[in-house]
């Protein structure tokens, strides 16, 4: 039973979300091996170029063959030749996700999106109305299944860290409750890699220190840890003991908005990359306008064929959300960072130092203000879809990434 007054945090994680969304659209694939990745649909045994695309998601039957996210599609197909390969459709997944988040919001206003398919909920204040946290979690799982036809795994604990670990260990389609005061019993035997934030490099460092479990990490004295892990060592040790006071926070103004794309074949055509640069800038600017934000800086990210990655950034004279300004600056950064014909594998455009559009300087240059054409294009895309219309020769590639603004009704997707 939940101790009275203890904080109650839920971590809700949808199971194999992208693959599950595709199974809902294609019921004939239910229960089969399904891999979501790339931009083409391929049936088992069907020929087709997979290029350098990677797995975005895999159903549990595909995972049984060792398929996992970020694996090259070529390797995934080698491991699981009977799998159906379906293209990524972020716009559809975002639409399904919004339905799930409406269900989550029915029990508490304190919902923090972590991605399209997972969220933290603080239900401490909901107990009086909806019952104990474990009952709320069970009811949410049933509601998500009933209203969205999706299965979710849920962890319940007194902190975000423990709730996330609990949901992960309850997969698939499970519910795991770590009652107040039982955090150490739950965490101590787990490997250090279970702690969110510990990546391969940190795990290697801990291995050298002969720290293999969260219990060993939590009991290690801070001075020795700090020498090996740096300033975050104390916080890591505390979280390994289940101590994590971080609150569930509502989405606010993001630090940045970006859009990037990886090419199936390296590109070295200057005009083509310039067009993609303008198209990516237009998408980023549209996202700014949908959230009523302006940017004070533009950034560019390039990864070359030899995997060297470089970045460039420029502060603007005046904040803007105009396609033309962001596109011009991005192109200038591209010219600064790249010398043709060096092959380009990845191109990304972003904006930083975001503030509310209401703060836009009344005396800003005219080209820093979005044109009537920008706003007209926004309205048409809201009504007819992102691919409905584009500027001149600025081709708009498929949208393969997700941003937290996909969950924001200000982007027009719910309207």
C-alpha positions in Angstrom: 0.0 0.0 0.0 1.1 3.6 -0.7 2.2 5.5 2.4 0.0 8.6 3.0 1.7 11.8 1.9 4.4 10.2 -0.2 5.0 11.6 -3.6 3.5 9.4 -6.4 5.1 9.5 -9.8 4.1 7.4 -12.8 6.2 6.7 -15.9 4.0 5.6 -18.8 5.8 4.0 -21.7 3.8 2.7 -24.8 5.0 -0.7 -26.0 6.7 -0.8 -29.4 4.8 2.4 -30.2 5.7 3.1 -33.9 5.2 -0.6 -34.8 2.0 -0.7 -32.8 0.7 2.3 -34.7 1.4 0.6 -38.0 -0.4 -2.6 -36.8 -3.5 -0.5 -36.1 -3.4 0.8 -39.6 -2.6 -2.7 -41.0 -4.4 -5.2 -38.9 -3.2 -8.0 -41.1 0.3 -7.4 -39.6 -0.8 -7.9 -36.0 1.4 -10.5 -34.3 3.9 -10.5 -37.1 7.5 -9.2 -37.2 7.2 -5.5 -38.1 10.2 -3.1 -38.5 9.6 0.6 -38.9 12.4 2.4 -40.6 13.5 4.1 -43.8 11.1 5.5 -46.4 9.9 2.4 -48.4 7.5 -0.4 -47.6 8.9 -3.9 -48.3 7.2 -7.2 -47.8 9.2 -10.3 -46.6 11.5 -11.4 -49.5 10.7 -8.3 -51.6 13.7 -6.7 -53.1 14.5 -3.0 -52.6 17.3 -0.6 -51.6 17.6 -0.1 -47.9 20.6 2.2 -48.2 21.9 3.4 -44.9 18.5 3.6 -43.2 18.2 2.4 -39.6 15.5 0.8 -37.5 13.3 3.3 -35.7 11.1 0.7 -34.0 10.5 -3.0 -34.0 7.6 -5.2 -32.9 8.3 -7.7 -30.2 8.2 -10.7 -32.7 11.0 -8.8 -34.6 12.9 -8.1 -31.4 13.0 -11.8 -30.7 15.5 -12.0 -33.6 17.7 -9.4 -32.1 16.4 -6.4 -34.0 16.6 -3.2 -32.1 16.3 0.6 -32.7 19.3 2.3 -34.4 20.3 -1.0 -36.1 21.0 -0.7 -39.8 18.0 -1.9 -41.8 20.2 -4.2 -43.8 21.3 -6.0 -40.6 17.8 -6.1 -39.3 16.5 -7.8 -42.5 19.4 -10.2 -42.4 18.5 -11.2 -38.8 14.7 -11.3 -39.5 14.0 -12.0 -43.2 10.3 -12.6 -42.5 9.8 -9.0 -41.2 7.6 -6.4 -42.9 9.5 -3.1 -43.3 7.3 0.0 -43.1 8.3 3.6 -43.6 8.4 6.1 -40.8 5.3 8.3 -40.5 6.0 10.7 -37.7 2.9 12.9 -38.4 0.6 9.8 -37.9 2.4 8.7 -34.8 2.2 12.2 -33.3 -1.6 12.2 -34.0 -2.0 8.9 -32.2 0.3 10.2 -29.4 -1.9 13.2 -28.8 -4.8 10.9 -28.1 -2.8 9.0 -25.5 -1.8 12.3 -23.9 -5.4 13.3 -23.6 -6.0 10.1 -21.6 -3.1 10.9 -19.4 -4.3 14.4 -18.8 -7.7 13.1 -17.5 -6.1 12.1 -14.2 -3.6 15.0 -13.6 -2.6 18.2 -15.2 1.0 17.4 -14.3 2.1 15.5 -17.4 5.7 15.8 -18.7 6.2 14.4 -22.2 9.6 12.6 -22.5 8.9 11.6 -26.1 5.9 10.7 -28.3 5.5 7.4 -26.5 6.4 8.1 -22.9 5.6 10.6 -20.1 6.0 11.2 -16.4 2.9 12.0 -14.3 2.7 13.4 -10.8 -0.5 11.9 -9.4 0.2 12.9 -5.8 -2.7 15.3 -5.8 -5.0 12.8 -7.7 -5.1 10.1 -5.0 -8.0 11.6 -3.1 -10.2 11.6 -6.3 -9.0 8.5 -8.2 -7.6 6.2 -5.5 -4.1 5.0 -4.7 -1.3 5.4 -7.3 -1.3 1.7 -8.3 -5.0 1.9 -9.0 -4.6 5.0 -11.1 -1.8 3.3 -13.1 -4.0 0.2 -13.7 -7.0 2.4 -14.8 -4.7 4.4 -17.2 -3.5 1.2 -18.8 -7.1 0.1 -19.4 -8.1 3.5 -20.7 -5.2 3.7 -23.1 -6.1 0.2 -24.4 -9.8 1.1 -24.6 -9.6 4.5 -26.3 -6.3 4.2 -28.2 -6.0 0.4 -28.7 -2.4 0.6 -27.5 -0.7 -1.3 -24.7 1.4 0.6 -22.1 3.9 -0.4 -19.4 3.8 1.7 -16.3 6.2 2.2 -13.4 5.0 3.7 -10.1 7.4 5.1 -7.5 8.2 8.1 -5.4 10.7 9.6 -8.0 11.0 9.9 -11.8 14.2 7.8 -11.8 12.7 4.8 -10.1 9.4 5.0 -12.0 11.2 4.9 -15.3 13.3 1.9 -14.3 10.2 0.2 -13.0 8.3 0.8 -16.3 11.2 -0.5 -18.3 11.4 -3.7 -16.2 7.7 -4.3 -16.5 7.7 -4.4 -20.3 5.9 -5.5 -22.3 2.4 -4.6 -21.2 3.1 -4.6 -17.4 2.7 -2.6 -14.2 5.4 -2.5 -11.5 5.0 -0.6 -8.3 7.9 0.3 -6.0 6.3 1.3 -2.7 7.8 4.1 -0.6 10.7 2.8 1.4 11.3 -0.1 -0.9 13.5 1.7 -3.4 16.8 0.2 -2.1 15.4 -3.3 -2.3 14.4 -2.8 -5.9 17.5 -0.9 -7.1 20.4 -2.5 -5.3 20.7 -5.7 -7.4 20.2 -4.0 -10.8 23.2 -3.4 -13.1 24.4 0.2 -13.3 23.3 0.4 -16.9 19.7 0.4 -15.7 20.1 4.0 -14.3 18.9 6.6 -16.9 21.9 8.8 -17.8 24.6 6.1 -17.6 25.9 5.5 -21.1 28.5 3.1 -22.3 31.5 5.4 -21.4 30.3 5.9 -17.8 29.5 2.2 -17.5 33.1 1.4 -18.5 34.4 3.8 -15.9 32.3 2.2 -13.2 33.5 -1.2 -14.4 37.1 -0.1 -13.8 36.1 1.0 -10.3 34.5 -2.5 -9.8 31.1 -0.9 -9.5 28.6 -3.2 -11.2 25.3 -2.7 -9.4 23.3 0.3 -8.4 23.7 -0.8 -4.8 27.5 -0.6 -5.1 27.2 2.8 -6.8 24.9 4.2 -4.1 27.2 3.1 -1.3 30.4 4.5 -2.9 31.8 7.6 -1.2 31.4 10.8 -3.2 35.1 11.9 -3.2 36.3 8.8 -5.0 33.4 8.9 -7.5 33.9 12.6 -8.3 37.5 12.0 -9.2 36.4 9.4 -11.8 33.0 10.8 -13.0 33.2 14.5 -12.4 30.7 16.9 -10.9 27.6 14.7 -11.6 29.0 11.8 -9.4 27.1 12.8 -6.3 23.8 13.0 -8.1 24.4 9.7 -9.8 25.1 8.0 -6.5 21.9 9.6 -5.0 19.7 8.5 -7.9 21.2 5.0 -7.5 19.7 5.0 -4.0 16.3 6.2 -5.4 16.8 9.8 -4.3 15.6 12.0 -7.1 13.7 15.2 -6.1 13.3 16.4 -9.7 9.7 17.5 -10.3 7.4 16.6 -13.1 7.5 19.7 -15.2 5.1 21.0 -17.8 6.6 21.7 -21.3 7.7 25.3 -21.5 9.7 27.3 -24.0 12.1 24.8 -25.6 15.8 25.7 -25.7 16.0 25.0 -29.4 14.1 23.6 -32.4 15.9 21.7 -35.1 15.4 19.6 -38.2 18.0 17.3 -39.7 18.1 14.5 -42.3 20.5 11.7 -43.1 20.9 10.9 -46.8 20.8 7.3 -48.2 23.8 8.3 -50.4 26.3 11.0 -49.7 25.5 14.3 -51.4 28.0 16.7 -52.8 25.8 18.9 -55.1 26.1 22.5 -53.9 22.7 23.7 -55.3 20.9 20.6 -54.1 22.2 21.0 -50.5 21.4 24.7 -50.6 17.8 23.9 -51.5 17.6 21.3 -48.7 19.1 23.9 -46.4 16.3 26.4 -47.3 13.7 23.7 -47.0 14.9 22.7 -43.5 15.0 26.3 -42.4 11.4 26.8 -43.6 10.3 23.8 -41.5 12.1 25.1 -38.4 10.6 28.6 -39.0 7.1 27.1 -39.3 7.6 25.4 -36.0 8.6 28.6 -34.4 5.5 30.3 -35.7 3.3 27.5 -34.6 4.5 28.0 -31.0 4.6 31.8 -31.2 8.3 31.9 -30.7 11.2 33.8 -32.3 14.9 32.9 -32.4 18.0 34.9 -31.6 20.4 32.4 -33.2 20.6 30.0 -36.1 22.7 26.8 -36.1 23.9 24.3 -38.7 25.1 20.7 -38.3 26.9 18.7 -40.9 28.2 15.1 -40.9 30.5 14.2 -43.7 31.0 10.9 -45.5 33.9 10.0 -43.2 31.6 10.6 -40.2 33.3 13.8 -39.1 30.6 16.1 -37.6 30.9 19.9 -37.5 28.6 22.6 -36.2 28.3 26.3 -36.9 26.2 29.0 -35.1 25.4 32.6 -35.7 23.6 35.1 -33.5 21.1 37.3 -35.3 20.9 41.1 -35.2 17.2 40.8 -34.3 15.1 37.7 -33.3 13.0 36.3 -36.1 10.7 33.5 -37.2 10.9 34.3 -40.9 11.7 31.6 -43.4 13.8 33.9 -45.6 16.1 35.1 -42.8 16.7 31.7 -41.2 17.3 30.2 -44.6 19.8 32.9 -45.7 21.8 32.5 -42.4 21.7 28.7 -42.7 23.0 28.9 -46.2 25.8 31.2 -45.1 26.8 28.8 -42.4 26.7 25.9 -44.9 29.1 27.9 -47.2 31.3 28.5 -44.2 31.4 24.9 -42.9 31.5 23.0 -46.2 33.8 22.9 -49.3 32.5 21.0 -52.2 32.8 18.3 -53.4 33.3 16.8 -49.9 30.5 14.3 -49.5 27.8 15.2 -47.0 26.0 12.5 -45.1 23.8 14.5 -42.7 22.5 18.1 -42.8 20.6 19.9 -40.0 19.3 23.4 -39.4 18.3 24.7 -36.0 17.4 27.8 -34.1 18.4 28.7 -30.5 17.8 31.3 -27.8 14.0 31.2 -28.2 11.7 33.8 -26.7 8.0 34.6 -27.0 7.1 36.3 -30.3 5.4 39.1 -28.3 9.0 40.2 -27.4 9.9 40.8 -31.1 11.4 44.2 -31.4 8.9 46.7 -33.0 11.9 48.2 -34.8 13.3 45.0 -36.1 14.3 44.9 -39.8 11.4 44.1 -42.1 13.0 40.9 -43.3 13.1 39.6 -39.7 9.3 39.6 -39.6 7.5 36.6 -41.3 6.0 37.6 -44.6 2.3 37.2 -45.5 3.4 34.3 -47.7 5.0 32.5 -44.7 1.7 32.7 -42.8 -0.4 31.8 -45.9 1.8 28.6 -46.4 1.4 27.8 -42.6 -2.4 28.0 -43.0 -2.4 25.8 -46.1 -0.2 23.2 -44.4 -2.4 23.1 -41.3 -5.4 22.4 -43.4 -4.0 20.1 -46.1 -0.9 18.6 -44.5 2.8 19.4 -44.3 3.5 18.2 -47.9 0.7 20.2 -49.4 2.6 23.1 -50.8 6.1 24.4 -51.0 8.1 27.4 -52.1 9.3 27.3 -55.7 12.0 24.6 -56.1 12.5 24.1 -52.3 11.7 20.4 -52.1 10.3 19.4 -48.7 11.7 16.0 -47.7 9.9 13.5 -45.6 9.6 14.4 -41.9 11.6 11.7 -40.1 12.2 13.2 -36.7 9.9 14.3 -33.9 9.9 17.3 -31.7 8.0 18.1 -28.5 5.9 20.6 -30.4 4.2 17.7 -32.1 2.3 17.4 -28.8 1.4 21.1 -28.7 -2.1 22.0 -30.0 -0.6 25.3 -31.1 0.8 23.6 -34.1 -2.7 23.2 -35.5 -2.6 19.4 -35.6 -5.5 19.1 -33.2 -7.6 21.8 -35.0 
